[in-house]
Amino acid sequence: MDRGSSLEDDGIVRLQINELRKLSKNSGSNTIFEPQRSPVESVSSAPVVPAPEKKLTLFALRLSIIEKTATGLGTLGFIWATVVLLGGFAITLDKTDFWFVTIILLIEGTRIFSRSHELEWQHQATWSITDDGINSFRALRSTSHILIKAMKTIFYPLSLMRKQSKNTREITPPGHSQVGRWNHRGAPTRTWISSDVPLLPGKWVFHSRNISKVLYWLQLLSATTCVVLSSMKLIKRNYGDVQKGDTDKRNRESALTIFYALALAEALVFLMEKAYWEWKVIYCKLLEEVNKECEFGPSGMVSIKRFFYDAYSRCVNGSIFDGVKMDIVTFAMDLLASNSPDEQLIGARTLRQFAISPKYSDDTLQKIGINLSVMERLVEMLNWKDPQEEEIRKSAAEILPKLAGKKQNSLRVAAIPGAMESISSLLHTNRNCGDGADEIGEKNIILDHPNYSFWTFNHLGLLILKKLARDHDNCGKIGNTRGLLPKIIDFTHAGEKLLMDENVAPSQILTVKRSLQLVKMLASTTGATGKHLRTVISEVVFTISNIRDILRHGEKHPMLQKLSIEILTNLALEEEATERIGGTGGVLKELLNIFLNQGIPEQQNYVRRAAGEALAMLASESRTNCHRILKLQALERLVKALEVPLLRVNAARILRNLCTYSGEECFYQLKGAIAAAPTVLKAIMSEENKLQEVMVGLAAEVFKHLTSEESSIMFEKAGIKEEELAKALVQILQKHSHPSAKVPRIRRFTVELAIWMMHDNVKNAYIFEDLGMEKELEGVLETTAEIESFNMFSGTVGLRRHSTTIHSLVETALKLLKEK
């Protein structure tokens, strides 16, 4: 199958790509080393768009008023004829008048008492989703009640069946499409398709799908006949001779005039209804206009016609206002609950189009979100693997991402029993059709249909999970669903051939991207749930190796590399995962190559920043990873990176962690970091905020590897005096009198550096005393916060608490000031 044709009309895909582009531009501002507040969802007030189906319900109401007016006149004429004429004057009527009245009564009487049966035939055109049903619409606008009345007893079983179907939707409705002939298990149905029922043996004209075409013309013919007969009598007024004194005939002329006038009025009103119908449908193209406003496309005419006939039936059979209470979304949800594949498909198509339409999606998703049975039905449809039901399944899978995009709906979808298992079924691929005994049935059905849209469903399944994963509780459910995480991680696989191919299908890259986005969201979950998910993800043996392949061969796909690196950064929050990542051959090397690669285009610098942050995370509190990084002979290049604006922040973090956690056995290897001292000192004096924070932190560790003589040399190289550095440290404490979320460790690092300076040279203690350091340190004691106790954060949750509290550091510094 064509993997590139999976989601041609998926606007969601384009939106996600645009969001990722925006994210890449700002990727340097938010890091795991700073606490991040939860984003506040903005409530957008979309303009109110009038419901297009209101034009149809208004049209149905007006038609029903005319229809009921005609029916009322016909009923009055029928009563007048039966009670006054045929009852009182049947013997004295002229022979011509007798037969004229009888014919008119037969014509109009059948129409009055069989309106509901006519609408059944009108519905016949809309029960089928095939071309026959669509093209025959104009021929089905009206039907004759004459034959229906005459053949009522013949058609009674069929009428009863249709009435039951309207109320319960348990009987398969008409429709001779391929879908309509098959049940959910792919076997032919055991019931008749109503449009194919041969009402009489033999001739094709007696098939139920053809009778309505005949009835339409018979009805028009009968109304025309009624107009002609009534007009002839009213013009000629030849009611027979009335002799003087003949009491039996003296009121006959008035009675006949009234009857013919009523019959003419009823027929003219009826024809006016048909003319109004023709004007609105044929010339004004009302149905096409509504279909265009709904953005349904050619196939949507079936839904529009079906909705209109339902509204018209309600107005005619009940109150004229019953139809105007209908809306097309509720109508589609009713069809979705049907047991008929045709009705399910019409309902699914309609809901899908309204759910993805910017104009109508808010109202549609709100209606679906408060209807638990509809959501359960949509989730159930995800399990339908019969190729005959592929479009229904796809429509349900396209509705659910939009539904899950709303937080309240996301929670409701995930709470449906078996929802995660149903979504997991979308991640089935043809390459693993035979895996597991539970997939044998699916294999037997799908292998015979090589054009089945596996990749379309894969994309949609990942998209649904991605929407659900925005909620913390849903992430836990995804992780606890048996076999789901390995499926997701399997989609992150992208070998060298795929990544290096110039003509790779966009859908394949999209699959990898969505799976990486989803894994990243799961790995960045906070709290105990996040800890569990990170452990489980790292334990899947393919996770890190798949990411390594993307880092190694994904130069042409920088966004995939960025997502992969961010997954490593989040996984590194767990100690065991950190060791697994570092122990996977080539991962640290590839990260260093990306971070220090000067050949990467400027617009892809977000990948280098992400790589630097990942290296800083992997080196934090991990002696083995620090040793591995030092073995890669990258220390000198990291020192040079301190002078590159793009890299200096993360380079400083990496060097600080190497100096802090490598251990005494690497003391001499870290002597190369001494060369960074002048650059670090200059940055402390000239920079501020985040860069100043990391440079102060690096200085506090680098100077521990220097002797007093070496440190003096470094101050000379930098052109900075120790008094100037001391003054800068005091100013930092003055500026940050309270802990800051943007630079949560700057006060800690400042105190650490001040302690080293006082240990290195007693004179510095006097300098600090003269600058008012004691007062500033006491202020720090009074304003310490929990935010200063952690080295990194997951959202607003602190991780990896510092071994030394800031209180003890301040007390040490105060002690040195007093013991000088």
Summary of the structure (lengths in Angstrom):
residues: 820
radius of gyration: 40.3
end to end distance: 79.9
largest distance: 149.0
contacts: 2731
relative contact order: 0.06
helix: 70%
strand: 2%
